[in-house]
Amino acid sequence: MSEAAATFEANRSRLAQLAYRMLGSVVEAEDVVQEAWLRFASAEGEIRNPAAWLTTVTTRLAIDRLRSAQVVREEYVGPWLPEPIVTGDDPADQVVLAESLSLAFLTMLERLDPVERAAFVLREVFALPYADIAAVLERTEAGCRQLVHRAKQRTAPERPARYEPTPEEEQRLLDGFFAAVLTGDLDGLTTVLAADVVAWSDGGRDRRAARRPVVGRDRVVPYVLNLSSRYLEDPAATVDFHPVRLNGQPGVVVWLDGDVEMAMAFDVGADGIVGLRSVLNPRKLDHLRTPPPQATAAKDGSR
């Protein structure tokens, strides 16, 4: 491996994390990181600080991508959610991931313009000094401080409340949720959902999904049972539920007849499950289409 390649590989994970938080898209983040590598490999002359150079290029490429993407997202059919990613179970990782990688946090960042988002992510997630952010964005330090301040103000109304459930509490809620869904138990589902629960469903143009957030337990319960009945009441269908961690949160990937049908992340609060974020748009699930692990809950026509 060349020295340039080794240097890039040492920075690849951080660059991918930065690009994904900027774009909320796995595919676009990978494209940005690949472009950064091509520019790095072909750069002429000595780069005195490769990590800073790569951060700058990746951020600027992501800003350009985001400017184009925002036009598409403004015309998106129904709620737009980021592409979910499967994350590890290491408790040490969860502390880092708890907020800055959650679907709620990434959706909140959509309120910001691309440069505000870059300044906010570089400062609040990656803790870069304002002098470094100024160099990346070609702004003054004072201007970058103002960008971050404005970003905090704009995102404050939607900033997710921090709550850290115990593993036992989280497991109890998820077990109750799946048991209720699999049996169509209205009362059981009511028990695990908070009164002010909200369900978001991203189907894009290709999948039938709620075009607006569903708010309140009285509306979310029938919505969830109706959604699940599409698959569970078909005797010819094979449905497998694979609990995973999505973006540092408890989640599930649903497989239908051997293909990924949906990914759902759960926001857990003090009063139960407070948020359900379901991604059904098949274009946002491509990266999850690996052979599924052993299902922990399943239904098919032979059972």
DAVEN-V959859 format. One record per residue. N is the residue number from 0. RES is the residue in three letters. PSI is psi in whole degrees, -180 to 180 (999 if undefined). NEAR is the number of other ideal C-beta (glycine too) atoms within 8 Angstrom. Layout:
BEGIN
<<N:RES:PSI:NEAR> <N:RES:PSI:NEAR>>
END
This chain:
BEGIN
<<0:MET:134:4> <1:SER:163:5> <2:GLU:-40:5> <3:ALA:-44:8> <4:ALA:-41:9> <5:ALA:-41:9> <6:THR:-44:10> <7:PHE:-44:13> <8:GLU:-34:8> <9:ALA:-22:6> <10:ASN:-7:11> <11:ARG:-48:10> <12:SER:-45:6> <13:ARG:-41:10> <14:LEU:-40:13> <15:ALA:-41:11> <16:GLN:-41:9> <17:LEU:-49:15> <18:ALA:-40:16> <19:TYR:-42:12> <20:ARG:-29:13> <21:MET:-38:17> <22:LEU:-24:13> <23:GLY:19:11> <24:SER:125:11> <25:VAL:-47:9> <26:VAL:-47:9> <27:GLU:-35:11> <28:ALA:-42:14> <29:GLU:-40:10> <30:ASP:-42:9> <31:VAL:-45:15> <32:VAL:-39:13> <33:GLN:-42:8> <34:GLU:-38:9> <35:ALA:-40:13> <36:TRP:-44:10> <37:LEU:-41:8> <38:ARG:-38:9> <39:PHE:-44:15> <40:ALA:-29:9> <41:SER:2:6> <42:ALA:137:8> <43:GLU:142:3> <44:GLY:166:4> <45:GLU:133:3> <46:ILE:111:8> <47:ARG:-33:3> <48:ASN:85:6> <49:PRO:-39:10> <50:ALA:-45:8> <51:ALA:-41:9> <52:TRP:-46:11> <53:LEU:-38:13> <54:THR:-43:15> <55:THR:-49:10> <56:VAL:-45:11> <57:THR:-44:14> <58:THR:-45:14> <59:ARG:-38:9> <60:LEU:-40:12> <61:ALA:-38:16> <62:ILE:-45:12> <63:ASP:-43:8> <64:ARG:-43:13> <65:LEU:-34:12> <66:ARG:-40:9> <67:SER:-39:8> <68:ALA:-32:11> <69:GLN:-32:9> <70:VAL:-43:8> <71:VAL:-42:8> <72:ARG:-30:9> <73:GLU:-25:6> <74:GLU:10:5> <75:TYR:143:8> <76:VAL:116:6> <77:GLY:-174:12> <78:PRO:141:10> <79:TRP:127:8> <80:LEU:151:11> <81:PRO:162:9> <82:GLU:123:11> <83:PRO:149:15> <84:ILE:147:10> <85:VAL:128:8> <86:THR:168:10> <87:GLY:175:5> <88:ASP:2:6> <89:ASP:120:6> <90:PRO:-33:6> <91:ALA:-37:6> <92:ASP:-35:11> <93:GLN:-32:11> <94:VAL:-42:7> <95:VAL:-41:8> <96:LEU:-20:12> <97:ALA:-44:11> <98:GLU:-49:8> <99:SER:-13:10> <100:LEU:-6:14> <101:SER:153:15> <102:LEU:-34:13> <103:ALA:-44:11> <104:PHE:-46:11> <105:LEU:-36:13> <106:THR:-40:14> <107:MET:-37:11> <108:LEU:-16:13> <109:GLU:-16:9> <110:ARG:-16:7> <111:LEU:151:11> <112:ASP:165:5> <113:PRO:-42:12> <114:VAL:-40:9> <115:GLU:-44:12> <116:ARG:-42:13> <117:ALA:-48:14> <118:ALA:-44:14> <119:PHE:-47:16> <120:VAL:-45:13> <121:LEU:-37:15> <122:ARG:-53:13> <123:GLU:-29:9> <124:VAL:-47:9> <125:PHE:-2:8> <126:ALA:38:5> <127:LEU:142:10> <128:PRO:152:5> <129:TYR:-29:10> <130:ALA:-40:7> <131:ASP:-40:11> <132:ILE:-40:15> <133:ALA:-40:13> <134:ALA:-40:9> <135:VAL:-45:13> <136:LEU:-4:12> <137:GLU:47:5> <138:ARG:170:9> <139:THR:161:6> <140:GLU:-41:10> <141:ALA:-41:6> <142:GLY:-38:9> <143:CYS:-38:15> <144:ARG:-39:9> <145:GLN:-39:8> <146:LEU:-46:14> <147:VAL:-42:12> <148:HIS:-45:8> <149:ARG:-38:9> <150:ALA:-41:13> <151:LYS:-41:10> <152:GLN:-41:7> <153:ARG:-29:9> <154:THR:-13:13> <155:ALA:-43:7> <156:PRO:-24:4> <157:GLU:4:9> <158:ARG:124:7> <159:PRO:137:10> <160:ALA:137:5> <161:ARG:125:6> <162:TYR:130:7> <163:GLU:95:5> <164:PRO:152:8> <165:THR:156:6> <166:PRO:-37:6> <167:GLU:-42:6> <168:GLU:-45:9> <169:GLU:-45:11> <170:GLN:-39:8> <171:ARG:-44:8> <172:LEU:-43:14> <173:LEU:-42:11> <174:ASP:-42:8> <175:GLY:-39:12> <176:PHE:-51:13> <177:PHE:-39:12> <178:ALA:-41:10> <179:ALA:-41:15> <180:VAL:-44:12> <181:LEU:-26:10> <182:THR:-2:7> <183:GLY:31:10> <184:ASP:100:8> <185:LEU:-47:10> <186:ASP:-40:7> <187:GLY:-39:11> <188:LEU:-39:15> <189:THR:-35:9> <190:THR:-35:9> <191:VAL:-11:11> <192:LEU:138:13> <193:ALA:155:10> <194:ALA:-33:7> <195:ASP:26:9> <196:VAL:146:14> <197:VAL:137:12> <198:ALA:126:14> <199:TRP:143:13> <200:SER:118:12> <201:ASP:102:15> <202:GLY:-9:12> <203:GLY:-148:12> <204:ARG:-14:4> <205:ASP:-17:7> <206:ARG:144:8> <207:ARG:124:3> <208:ALA:163:10> <209:ALA:130:11> <210:ARG:-11:6> <211:ARG:157:6> <212:PRO:141:8> <213:VAL:121:11> <214:VAL:132:7> <215:GLY:141:10> <216:ARG:-38:11> <217:ASP:-27:5> <218:ARG:-32:9> <219:VAL:-37:15> <220:VAL:-55:12> <221:PRO:-31:8> <222:TYR:-47:11> <223:VAL:-44:12> <224:LEU:-35:12> <225:ASN:-41:8> <226:LEU:-46:9> <227:SER:-31:11> <228:SER:-21:9> <229:ARG:-35:8> <230:TYR:-42:12> <231:LEU:-24:12> <232:GLU:-1:6> <233:ASP:109:7> <234:PRO:-17:5> <235:ALA:-8:4> <236:ALA:147:12> <237:THR:116:11> <238:VAL:128:13> <239:ASP:136:10> <240:PHE:124:12> <241:HIS:97:12> <242:PRO:133:9> <243:VAL:177:8> <244:ARG:123:12> <245:LEU:118:16> <246:ASN:40:15> <247:GLY:4:11> <248:GLN:159:12> <249:PRO:141:10> <250:GLY:-178:14> <251:VAL:142:10> <252:VAL:125:14> <253:VAL:126:14> <254:TRP:133:14> <255:LEU:118:11> <256:ASP:43:6> <257:GLY:8:5> <258:ASP:153:7> <259:VAL:126:12> <260:GLU:-37:9> <261:MET:150:10> <262:ALA:133:14> <263:MET:130:12> <264:ALA:144:15> <265:PHE:131:13> <266:ASP:121:13> <267:VAL:130:13> <268:GLY:-176:10> <269:ALA:-27:3> <270:ASP:10:7> <271:GLY:-158:11> <272:ILE:120:14> <273:VAL:-12:11> <274:GLY:139:12> <275:LEU:122:14> <276:ARG:107:15> <277:SER:125:13> <278:VAL:115:13> <279:LEU:-16:13> <280:ASN:114:11> <281:PRO:-26:9> <282:ARG:-20:7> <283:LYS:4:12> <284:LEU:-1:14> <285:ASP:-42:8> <286:HIS:-10:8> <287:LEU:-1:10> <288:ARG:61:7> <289:THR:162:4> <290:PRO:128:3> <291:PRO:150:8> <292:PRO:-180:5> <293:GLN:126:3> <294:ALA:143:10> <295:THR:-19:7> <296:ALA:132:8> <297:ALA:159:10> <298:LYS:132:10> <299:ASP:176:8> <300:GLY:-15:7> <301:SER:-9:3> <302:ARG:999:5>>
END
